[in-house]
Amino acid sequence: MFFFVLGFWTWELLAENPVPESISKAIPGEWKFYLAKGLHVSVYALLTLLAAWLPIPRVTFGLIVVGLLAHGIATEVGQSYTAKRTGKVEDVVLDWVGILAGLIVVEGWNYLKPRRYMH
């Protein structure tokens, strides 16, 4: 699931028109900004959570998080080479806020889940 979401998100971030025109017209202008920025935060938070559920060692999870940080930068650079799109530092920051939010949820979950102690 992680790789599917990552692939789809990358595809949409680099698409010339990521939102179909029929949907775009139905969204009030002032909402478009907030929805777009909210997607940056929520999708990167989701990707972080999905990565945490992969059956991988903790160090590998850390490397994936670093990869997500780099992905945020790379897709914004890629957008600067895409017609009708612009890469923005603000979007990278929002991506990183989403990753941080995901890490907080993961750590909170790990803190709250029952621990099994050996006797």
C-alpha positions as CSV (number, residue, x, y, z in Angstrom):
1,M,0.0,0.0,0.0
2,F,2.9,2.4,0.9
3,F,4.4,2.1,-2.6
4,F,1.1,2.4,-4.4
5,V,0.3,5.7,-2.5
6,L,3.8,7.0,-3.0
7,G,3.6,6.3,-6.7
8,F,0.2,7.8,-7.2
9,W,1.1,10.9,-5.1
10,T,4.3,11.4,-7.2
11,W,2.4,11.0,-10.4
12,E,-0.2,13.6,-9.3
13,L,2.5,16.0,-8.0
14,L,4.2,16.0,-11.3
15,A,1.1,16.1,-13.5
16,E,0.4,19.2,-15.5
17,N,-3.3,19.2,-14.4
18,P,-3.5,17.0,-11.2
19,V,-7.1,17.9,-10.6
20,P,-9.6,17.3,-13.4
21,E,-11.2,20.5,-14.6
22,S,-14.7,19.4,-13.8
23,I,-13.7,18.9,-10.1
24,S,-11.6,22.1,-10.0
25,K,-14.6,24.2,-11.2
26,A,-16.8,22.8,-8.5
27,I,-14.4,23.8,-5.7
28,P,-14.7,27.5,-4.5
29,G,-11.6,29.5,-5.3
30,E,-10.6,30.1,-1.7
31,W,-11.0,26.5,-0.8
32,K,-8.6,25.3,-3.5
33,F,-5.6,26.7,-1.7
34,Y,-6.5,25.1,1.7
35,L,-7.4,21.8,0.1
36,A,-4.1,21.7,-1.8
37,K,-2.0,22.6,1.2
38,G,-3.9,20.2,3.4
39,L,-3.2,17.4,0.9
40,H,0.5,18.0,1.2
41,V,0.4,17.6,5.0
42,S,-2.1,14.7,5.1
43,V,-0.6,12.6,2.3
44,Y,2.9,12.8,3.8
45,A,1.5,12.0,7.2
46,L,-0.2,9.0,5.7
47,L,2.9,7.9,3.9
48,T,4.8,8.0,7.2
49,L,2.2,5.9,8.9
50,L,2.1,3.4,6.1
51,A,5.9,3.2,6.2
52,A,5.8,2.5,9.9
53,W,3.5,-0.5,9.3
54,L,5.9,-2.1,6.8
55,P,7.6,-5.2,8.3
56,I,11.0,-3.6,8.3
57,P,13.7,-2.8,10.8
58,R,13.6,0.5,12.6
59,V,16.7,1.7,10.8
60,T,15.1,1.0,7.4
61,F,12.1,3.0,8.5
62,G,14.4,5.8,9.3
63,L,15.9,5.6,5.9
64,I,12.4,5.7,4.3
65,V,11.6,8.8,6.4
66,V,14.8,10.5,5.0
67,G,13.6,9.4,1.6
68,L,10.2,11.0,2.1
69,L,12.0,14.2,3.1
70,A,14.0,14.1,-0.1
71,H,10.9,13.2,-2.1
72,G,9.2,16.4,-0.9
73,I,12.2,18.4,-2.3
74,A,12.5,16.4,-5.5
75,T,8.8,16.7,-6.4
76,E,8.9,20.5,-6.0
77,V,12.0,20.7,-8.1
78,G,10.2,18.5,-10.7
79,Q,7.2,20.8,-10.6
80,S,9.3,23.7,-11.6
81,Y,10.0,21.8,-14.9
82,T,6.3,21.0,-15.5
83,A,4.1,23.2,-17.6
84,K,1.5,25.1,-15.5
85,R,3.2,24.1,-12.2
86,T,5.6,25.8,-9.9
87,G,7.8,24.3,-7.2
88,K,7.4,26.1,-3.8
89,V,9.6,25.9,-0.7
90,E,6.4,26.4,1.3
91,D,5.1,23.1,0.0
92,V,8.3,21.3,1.0
93,V,7.8,22.7,4.5
94,L,4.2,21.4,4.5
95,D,5.4,18.0,3.3
96,W,7.8,17.9,6.2
97,V,5.1,19.0,8.7
98,G,3.1,16.0,7.5
99,I,6.0,13.7,8.0
100,L,6.5,15.1,11.5
101,A,2.8,14.7,12.3
102,G,3.1,11.1,11.1
103,L,6.1,10.5,13.3
104,I,4.3,11.9,16.3
105,V,1.4,9.6,15.7
106,V,3.8,6.6,15.3
107,E,5.7,7.4,18.5
108,G,2.4,8.0,20.4
109,W,1.1,4.7,19.2
110,N,4.3,2.9,20.2
111,Y,4.2,4.7,23.6
112,L,0.6,3.7,24.3
113,K,0.5,0.2,23.0
114,P,0.7,-2.5,25.7
115,R,4.2,-3.7,26.5
116,R,5.1,-7.3,27.0
117,Y,7.6,-7.9,29.7
118,M,9.6,-11.1,30.1
119,H,9.7,-12.5,33.6
